[in-house]
């Protein structure tokens, strides 16, 4: 009872005193005192040392030896290592991470190391992992002799994070499972999306309700024309966002490869189909249609050049989730990031509740997006039972901060200060209901031969 408070000691003393005085009237009381003393001895001196308030959770390997978490009274069952604190190793349960994790920091090197730490935990727990990296910065100019090194956020080798993830997975025999998708490198198998994916990305780019309304009525027409003429829908979409082409379409005509179609051809099936197809487009007010067109035109060139995405074929994220694979995706812009996030959300939604329970999906969320897709992504991850984590700027913009401030229970913050190739300093803040804490932790560092990769 050395760890009991004075009130608890007084309470035990009072009980013992009352039992002692009652010995005169009840001959069985000595046996009761003996049983009570035996219980207190076993509880406090035999098993009591196996119960503690751990910095996080009691790890599973200690739970097998009888250790229990003082807050939950459960045997230690934490299987996810998150770092090393001054009090020892910090472990969490998979159920803790499902409640949401945010990695907050501007240093790309720290963000990359946090991602590899998550992949390490996924490998330990035999789970799949989909990592959506941040948008790469422009390569620095060649350094002259004596000049300082480029900033830490400048990426020298775009494949370095994939190789680092592969090195983490190698001890588990999973390095051959790592699949890399660089959305800025073609040709390669494209990432398959749906027209709903593009609609969600446009909404996430904060282009305004006019752009969303125009896209909603223009995309079905574009898909129909693309199917008829065997064209790329994304290229046709960008061409119809042109001012002249959209004006002609509203007037009831368009031209593709020298073939002109007009609603004036009353006897033509194409003219009749065009008349029905453009009615929703013509139904938009002129001012709203023009405002939406201008907003979409800012991304028309990029949409037309999306060779890494396809509406008809390509790599399916749903298949990667089902196979519990390790996939590393590198976006090239806010638009491609929004498309990947939207596709991840769709892949999580399209399935029974809990179908992705053996997967971790991490998204580096840029500040240019609205934050609504981050909320949808987290809600979809919870429904699917997956661990959905986010990388965020150290100081997110106001609109992003309001959107994500209550959707994560664990926050990792990059600590400014001395850094080297072996450790990365972080601060972890837990808002878990039964396990609140604030700790400084050290993430395992990159190997020395890769320490200059970012």
N, C-alpha and C positions, 0 to 999 in steps of 0.2 A: 504493500500500500504506500510505498514511498512516493508515488506520483500523484496520490490523492490530494485534493485541496483540504484546507483546515475544516471547512464545513462538512466534507465527506467523512473525515476522520471523526469529527464530533458526532455525526449521525451514527456511524458504526459503534462508537463508544456508548452512545445512548441505548442502542438496541441491545448491546451486550449487558449493560447495567440492568435494563428492564428484565431481560431473561434471567439474570442472576438472582434478582429479588423474587422472581416468580418460582424459583426452585423450591421454596417452602411449600407452595400449594400444589405443584405439579411435579410428580416424581420423574416424568419423562423429559423434563426440560434439559437435563444434562446431555441427553442424547441429541436433542435439537441443537444445543450449543455446539456440540462436537460436529454435527453435520454442517452447521453454518460456518464454523471455523474451517472445516475441510473445503467447503465451496470457495470461501474467500482465498484460501491458500492456493487451490488449483487455478482459480480465476486470475489471481494477481501475480503469482510467483512461478507457475508452471507454464501457462499459456499467455499470460499478459504481455511478455516480451515479444511475442509473435504478432502483436497488433500495434500498428503505428500510423501516424499521419504522414504519409509520404509526400515528397515534393512532386505532386502530380498523382500518379497511381502506383500501387505496388505491382511490380512486374510479375508476369506469369510464372517464371522459373522460381520465384520466391513463394508464390502462392501454392505451388506444388509441395513446398516444404512446410506449409501450414500458416504462412503469414497472411494476415487479413488487413484490409484497409479500415482504419479507425472511423472514417466518415460513412462508409457504406456497409460495414460489417461483413463484406464479402471477401472471399479468398482473392489474393492478388491475381488479376487476369489481364493486366496491361501487356500488350504485345507490340506497341508502336513506340520505338525510341525517337525522341525529339531533340536530344542534345545533352550536354553535360553542364550542370550547375555546380556552385560551390558546395551544395549539400549532397551531391552525387548525381547519378544518372537520372534523367527525367523521362518517365514513360507515361503513355496515355493508352486508353482503350480505343478500339476502332469506333465504338459508339460515340466517343467524345468527338472524334474528327468528323463524324457525319453531321454534327451540329454546326459545322462551318469553320473554316480556317482562312484567315487573311494574312498574307505576307506583305508587309508595308515597308517599302524602301525604294530609293532611287538608284542605288548602285546595282548595275546589271550583274556584276560578279556575285554579289550577295544573293540576288534573286535566283541566279543559276544554281548556286550552291543549295539554296532552300529547295529548289525543284528536285535536285538529285537526292536530297535527304528524304523527300517524300517518296521518290521512287525506291529508295533503299527500304523504307518501311513497307511499301507495297510488295516488294520481293520477299521480305521476311514473312508477310502474311499471305503469300501466294496469291496475290491479286494482280489484276491488269492495271495499266496506267496509261492515260492519254494526257500528254503535256502540250499545251498550246503556249508557245513562247511569246515573248514580247516582240514588238516591231523592231527590227535591227536598225541601228543608227548608221549613218553614212560612214564609210571607211575613212580613216584619217589620212592626211597627206604623208608621204614618206618622211620619216624623221631624219634630220641631219645630225651629224656627229656632235655630241654635246648637248643636243636639245632634250628637253624633258620628254618622258614617255607620254603617249596619248592618254586621254582621260579613261578611267576604268570602264565607262559605258561603251567605248568604241570596240566593236566586235572585229577581231582580226580574221577569224576562221569561222564561217557560218556553220560548219559541221562539228564544231568542238563540243557543244552541249550534247549532241547525239552520241559522240564518242564517250563523253563522260558518263552518260546514262548507261551506255553499253558496258563500261568498265565497272559500274556499280552492280549491274545485273550479272556480270560474268561469274562471280563466286557462286551464284545460285543456278548456273547453267542456263541462263536466259538471255545471254548477250546476242544470240542469233535471232531472238524474237523481236529485237528492237527494229521498228520500221520508221523511216524518216520521210517526211513530206515537206519539201521546201516550196512554198507557193510562189516564190520568185524565180524558181528554176524550172524551165521547160526545155525539151519535152519530158514528161513523166506522166504516169497514170493520174488523171485528174481526180479531184475530190467531188463525189457526186452530191448534188444538192437538189432541192425542189424549188418551184417558184415561190412557195411560202417562205423558204429560207431567204430569198432575195427581198421579199416584202418585209420580213423581220429586220434584216440588216438596214434597209432604208429607213425604217422607223427608228432604229437605234442610232443612226447617224445624225439625228436631230435636224432633218431637212424640212420639217414642218408638216402640218396636216394636209396642205395642198399637194405636196409631193406624194404623200401616202395615198391620197384619193386618186390622183392621176395614175399612179402605178397600179392601183387596184383595178382600174378599168382598161389600162393599156396592155398589161401583161397577158391576159387571156387572148386578146386579138393577136399579139405578137406570136404566141405559141401556136395559134391556129395557122398563121401565115407561114411560120417556120416549118411546120409539119407538111404543109402543102407543097412548098418549094424546096424541102430538104435543106434548110439553112440552119445556121447556129442561132438559136433564139436570143442569146445575149448580144450578138452583133446586130441583129435586126432591132432589138430593143433600143440600142444606142442610136441607130439611124433614125428611128421614128421619134426620138426625143429632139431631133433637130427642129429648129423653128419652122423652116419651110416645109419639111416633110409632115410635121404635125398639122400645119395649117392646111395643106392639101388633103390630109386625111379627114379633117373636120369638114372640108368641102365635099368629101365623098369620092376621093380617088387616091391611088398610090401607084408607084411603079417599081418593079423589081426585075433586074436583068433585062431591061428593055420591054418587059411585059407590063402593060398598063391595064389597071382595073378601075372601073368607075361605076358608081351607082346609077349613072345615066343609062347603062346597058340593062334595060329592064328585062330583056330576054335571056341574059347571061346568068348562069348559076353563081358565078363569082361575084357579079354585081349585086345579086339578091343577098348573098351571104355577107358581103361588105356592108350593105345597108343595115342589116341586123346587128353586125358586130360593132359598128361605130356609134350606135345609139347611146350607150353609156358614156362614151367619150364626149359626144356632142351635148350630153345632158349636164356636163359640168359648166358652171359660169365661166365666161371668157377670162375674167381677171384671175380666178382661182386656177384655171387650167394653165394660164401663162406663168403664174407664180410657181406652180408645181413643176412646169417644164424647165424653168430657169434653175430651180434647185436640183433637179435630176441631171441637167446638162453638165453640172460641175463634175459629175462622176461618170458621164456617158463614155468618155474615152477609156477610162479604166475598166468599165463594165464590158465594153466591146473587146478589150484585150485580155479578158480573163481566160487564159488557156489552161489554168490550173483548176478550173471548176467546170462542171458539165451538168446539164439537166437530164441527160439520158444515160450516161455511163460513168464508170470510174470507181474509186475506192469508197467503200461504205463504212462509215463510223459505227453503224449498228453491228456490222459483222465483227469489228474490232472489239466492241464491248462484249459480244457473245463469246468470242474466243479468248477473252481476258489477255489480250496482247499488250505490248508496250509500244505506243505510238508517239512520236515526237513531231509536232506540226509547227512550222515556222511561217507566220503570216508576213505579208509584205507591206501592208497599209492598214489604216483603220477600217476600210471597207472589207478587206479580206479577213481581218480579225472578227468583224461583226458577222460575216458569213459563217466562219468556223464556229463561233459561239452559238449562233442560231442553229447550226446543224447539230452541235452537241446536245443542245436542249431538245431538239426534235428526236434525236436518237434515244434520249433518256425517257421522253414521254411515250414514245411508240413501243410500249411493252407493258407487261403486267407489273403491278406494284412490287418492288423489291427485285426486279429482274437484273439490275446492275449492282447487286450488293457486293460483288467481288471485284469492283473496279474503283479506281481513283481517277478523277478528271480535274486537272489543274489548268486554270486559264489566267494568263497575264493580261489583265484588263486595262486598256489604255484610257486616259482621261478624256479623249475626244468623244467617247461614246456616252450615251444618255444615262446609263446605270440601270435602266429598266430590264435590259437583257441579263444583267448580273442577277437581279432578283428572280427573273424567270428561270435562269440556270440553276440557282440554289434551290428553288422550289421543286424543279424537276429532279434534281439530285436527291432531295429528301424523299420524294415519292418513289423513285427508283431504288432507294437504299444505297446509293453510291456516295462516296466521299467527294464532295465538290468543294474545291479550294480556289482561292483567288489571289493573284499578285496585284497589288495596288500601289500607286505612288505614295511616297512618304506623307505628303500633304495633298490629298485628292482635291480636285476642284469642288466647289460648293454643291453643284448638282449631283456629282458622283458620291460625295460624302453622305448626303441625305439619303441616297438610294441604298447604300450598302452598310450603313452604320449599325443596323440591328439584325443583320442576316448572318453574322458569324459569331461564334462563342469563344474562339481562340484567335489571338492576334500575335503575330511575330513581327517585331519591329527591328529594323537594322540599327545597330548602335554605331554612332560616329566615334572614331578614335583610332587607335593603333590597329592596323591590320597586317597580316602576313600570310604566307602561303599555306600555313598549317591549320589555322582556326579562323572562324568567322563569328564575331560577337553579335548576339541578338538579345532582345528582351521579349519574353513571352508573357502575355496577359490573358488569364483564363477567367471567363465569365460563366463557366459551367456551374450548374445549380448546386451540386454537392462537392465541387472541387475548385473553389476560387483560389487563385494565387497569382503572384507577380514574381518572376524570376529572371535573372540574367543567365543566359545559357550560351554555350559555345557550340556552333555547328561544326561537324567534321569538315576539314578543308580539302581543297583540290590537290591532287598529286603535284609534286614540284615540277614535273615536266610539262604540266598543263597550266601552271599557275599564271602564265602570261596570255592565256587564251582570250580573256575578256578585259 
